[in-house]
Amino acid sequence: MLLAAGRSAEGLALLDRAIAAIDEPGVGFYLPEIYRLRGECLLALGRGNMDEARKAFAAARDIAIRQGAVIFERRAEASLGEITNIRTIR
């Protein structure tokens, strides 16, 4: 909601707190989506964050694969594809 409202920095801070609150790495059904949204917030803050956003998308994909969460895996792969297209256009 914060990202859609143009409040990317606030959204990023909220997502980072959610990630920090997770006790075990890779645990949590929505963890891949949290990482994917973190990447989207980073991109919304500026293209200078592309590398960090790519890492967030890759983490989302990798966690989704480990969890067997195909929908979240596909969403993360789509975000990775979009960031690759952005780099190609530059």
N, C-alpha and C positions, 0 to 999 in steps of 0.2 A: 504494500500500500504506500509506504513511504517513497519507494522508487517511482511508482506511478505518479505520485504527487510532486515529483521533482525535488524530493528531499533525500537525495542519494547518500549524503554524508551521515545523516541520522540512521538511515537504513543499514549502512555499512557498520556503524557502531553497534546497532542492535544485533546484527548477525554475528559480529565478532564476540559479543557477550554470550550468545547462544552456543557458539563453538567452544568457547572457554569453559562453559558450564558442563560440558559432556565429560563424564568421568573416564570412559574408555574410548580409545580411538576407533572409529568405524562403527560405533554403536549408535543406534537411533535411526528409525525408519526414514525420517525426513532429512537426515544429515546430508545426503547428496544434493538435495534441493537447496539447503541452506548454503552450501558451498557454491552452487551454481548462481544463486541470487547474489552472493557476495561478489562474484565475478561481474555480474551485470551492474551492480552498484559501482564497482571500480571503474568500469568502462564509462558509466554515466558521469563520473567525476573528471574524466579526461583520458585522452588517448595515451598519455604518459604512463598509464597504469596497465597497459596491454599485457606485459609479461606477467604481472601479478594476477591479472584476470585469467590469463591462460592457465596459470598454475591452479587457480581455484576451480576452473572448469575441468581440468584434468583430475584433480582430487575428487570432484563430484562424480566423474565417470568411473574412476577406480573404486571408490566406495560402493557405488551402485552395482558394479560388477561383483564385488565381494558379497554384497547383500542379495544378489539375484534380483535386484529391483530394475527390471527391464525398462519401464517407463522413464524412471529417473536417469538411467544410463543413456537412453535415446535423447532426452532433453539436454543432457550435458554434452553429448556428441554434437548435437545441433548447435549449441553455443560455441563449442570448439570450432566447428565449421564456419560459423559466422565470423569469428575472430580471425581465422585464416583468410577469409575473403577480404576483410578490412585491411590486413597486412598486404595482400596482393594488390589492392587498389592503390595503396599509398605509393 
